[in-house]
């Protein structure tokens, strides 16, 4: 386990370095100048003094060679210093820290809705004995995945905010202001969970140990909760990284549609202004979230399905025996 964790930490460092490097290269290859964009923040198009532009470029180190800028930025990022925003002058860690709580509240509520709705739909689709109802419920996840996020948000705004007036339309706070954006973000994610979990449940129901549990007198509902759910949820956990990516990408759209402040809106603003330090900070944050989620999923696999741990031990034992045999053969030959 210690060897495995060390390997995953090295992989995480590699992923973070690759994300930082790729974002740095892509952003610096863009033709526009972020300092000029920041100087003309009002969008008036008025020419800015070239001396002032040069002073700002020198302040942020943009007048130095590209390789020197890269090593300086990488060295500061290793120590936790992500620099200052070119557009606002605020420290990047402070800008992300200010925007993060609102996004965490939104994504936490969306994840709760998505998991609850997805698991309930998958259970209903596989537990139903009526073929027409089972097929109808199993078709709902495909519809949820195919509907665009912005269209769902606009539809919820029209119905629950403008017609029924049950929730604020834009920039709301608390539960009333979070429920519609969270539902908008949860719909495609819950649909994916339901789709994958339904397939896993149907596959697990055909396993021999399920027939044994039913033969021992267990009810269909008890067998599904006790024996079927854990191994069937492994594929759903496998796509956890994809779901996190969808949630982070969807937060940009949702926070724009509902005029909410958060990491999504900060990402949109930083990309439009080509605010390189802020974009790189957000890239590192999302990469760290991806790495953490995938590591947690890998560690949870043996708890969900003990057969995975048994196979891992068997493979490890076979590898050790093969190494011993190879060593003995080498000694004999010598």
PEDAZI-V642378 format. One record per backbone hydrogen bond with DSSP energy under -0.5 kcal/mol. NH is the residue of the N-H (numbers start at 1). CO is the residue of the C=O. If there is no record, write none. Layout:
# PEDAZI-V642378
((NH/CO) (NH/CO))
This chain:
# PEDAZI-V642378
((5/1) (6/2) (7/3) (8/4) (9/5) (10/6) (11/7) (12/8) (13/9) (14/10) (15/11) (16/12) (17/13) (18/14) (19/15) (20/16) (21/17) (22/18) (23/19) (24/20) (25/21) (26/22) (27/23) (28/24) (29/25) (30/26) (30/27) (34/32) (37/33) (38/34) (39/35) (40/36) (41/38) (43/40) (53/49) (54/50) (55/51) (56/52) (57/53) (58/54) (59/55) (60/56) (61/58) (62/57) (63/57) (64/61) (69/65) (70/66) (71/67) (72/68) (73/69) (74/70) (75/71) (76/72) (77/73) (78/74) (79/75) (80/77) (81/76) (82/80) (85/90) (89/85) (92/83) (95/91) (96/92) (97/93) (98/94) (99/95) (100/96) (101/97) (103/99) (104/100) (105/101) (106/102) (107/103) (108/104) (109/105) (110/106) (111/107) (112/108) (113/109) (114/110) (115/111) (116/112) (117/113) (118/114) (119/115) (120/116) (121/117) (122/118) (123/119) (124/120) (125/121) (126/122) (127/123) (128/124) (131/129) (134/130) (135/131) (136/132) (137/133) (138/134) (139/135) (140/136) (140/137) (141/137) (143/139) (144/140) (145/141) (146/142) (147/143) (152/148) (153/149) (154/150) (155/151) (156/152) (157/153) (158/154) (159/155) (160/156) (161/156) (161/157) (162/157) (163/158) (164/159) (166/160) (167/160) (171/258) (177/173) (178/174) (178/175) (179/175) (182/178) (183/179) (184/180) (185/181) (186/182) (187/183) (188/184) (189/185) (190/186) (191/187) (192/188) (193/189) (194/190) (195/191) (196/192) (197/193) (198/194) (199/195) (200/196) (201/197) (202/198) (203/199) (204/200) (205/201) (206/202) (206/203) (207/204) (210/207) (211/207) (212/208) (213/209) (214/210) (215/211) (216/212) (217/214) (218/213) (223/219) (224/220) (225/221) (226/222) (227/223) (228/223) (229/224) (232/228) (233/229) (233/230) (234/231) (237/233) (238/234) (239/235) (240/237) (241/238) (243/239) (244/240) (245/241) (246/242) (247/243) (248/244) (249/245) (250/246) (251/247) (252/248) (252/249) (253/249) (254/250) (255/251) (256/252) (257/253) (258/254) (259/256) (260/255) (263/99) (266/262) (267/263) (268/264) (269/265) (270/266) (271/267) (272/268) (273/269) (274/270) (274/271) (275/270) (276/274) (279/275) (280/276) (281/277) (282/278) (283/279) (284/280) (285/281) (286/282) (287/283) (288/284) (289/285) (290/286) (291/287) (292/288) (293/289) (294/290) (295/291) (296/292) (297/293) (298/294) (299/295) (300/296) (301/297) (303/300) (304/300) (305/301) (308/305) (309/305) (310/306) (311/307) (312/308) (313/309) (314/310) (315/311) (316/312) (317/313) (318/314) (319/315) (320/316) (321/317) (322/318) (323/319) (324/320) (325/321) (326/322) (327/323) (328/324) (329/325) (330/326) (331/327) (332/328) (333/329) (334/330))
